[in-house]
Amino acid sequence: MNKTIIEPSKGWQFIDFKELLRYKDLLYFLTVRGIKAKYAQSVLGVGWAIIQPLFTTIVFTVVFGGLANVDSDGMPYILFSYLALWPWNYFSGTLSESANSLVANANMITKVYFPRLILPLSAIFSKLLDFIISFIILLVLLIYFRVSPGWTLVFLPLLLVQLMFTSLGIGMILSAMAVQYRDVKYALTFIVQLILYLAPVVYSTTAVPNEWQFVYSLNPMVGVIEGIRAMFLDRPIPWEWIWPGSIIAVGVFVFGLFYFRRMEKVFADVA
């Protein structure tokens, strides 16, 4: 009897798009399962995707915009902070989901073969629903403050690609590490809270000293946040903040992909 043995690819190899395409149904199933699992037996359901960022924005507005009197570049602080929290919540949420995706699905990994990359990918896609729903609050704020986005909004997809590349790249690295080092799961909450203040979420980039601004712009989330603010507020796009982070985002994505593929052969052994 002929036997077919399926083995993971060896070495530092790139993504196999044909293989992912063959397993697109599994990717769809895991994405939907991730959405249902989050809101199952929840009274408010997807309403939490609106309540959570809204209350966070209100707290930031009271603490940083009111008590600390943080500069908001001449715009209402609640709008200033929400334009940053909108992409930031997606970024932080995908990190948490993708970092734990392999460990949470250890039973699947040890019993059947499928492209392991599907697990962090499903985490990235399942969070898109929250991202889209949170956009409703942004529209309400724009209407309330009578702010109209300019034509530069056509560049928004580029920033969203940068956001997803950054999220998936770091997510693949953390998920691969979490299989061998369970400390990643416990340290992730602290790390996400820490890096929140390394991005211009509660403060403006003008607060960063001039001699540190280029180094600061290497953080991909800096360009994403400042670019989104500029596009929705009809201001000049700060390309000087965007292009350094774009290069880093692509680099992180490529490294994360190669690192994930490299570690893929040991997932079933240590999961």
Secondary structure as UniProt FT lines:
FT   HELIX           17..22
FT   HELIX           24..39
FT   TURN            40..41
FT   HELIX           45..47
FT   HELIX           48..60
FT   HELIX           61..67
FT   TURN            73..74
FT   HELIX           77..99
FT   HELIX           101..104
FT   HELIX           106..111
FT   TURN            116..117
FT   HELIX           118..126
FT   HELIX           128..144
FT   TURN            145..146
FT   HELIX           151..155
FT   HELIX           156..180
FT   HELIX           183..196
FT   TURN            197..201
FT   HELIX           205..207
FT   HELIX           210..212
FT   HELIX           213..217
FT   HELIX           220..232
FT   TURN            233..234
FT   HELIX           239..263
FT   HELIX           264..266
FT   HELIX           267..270
//
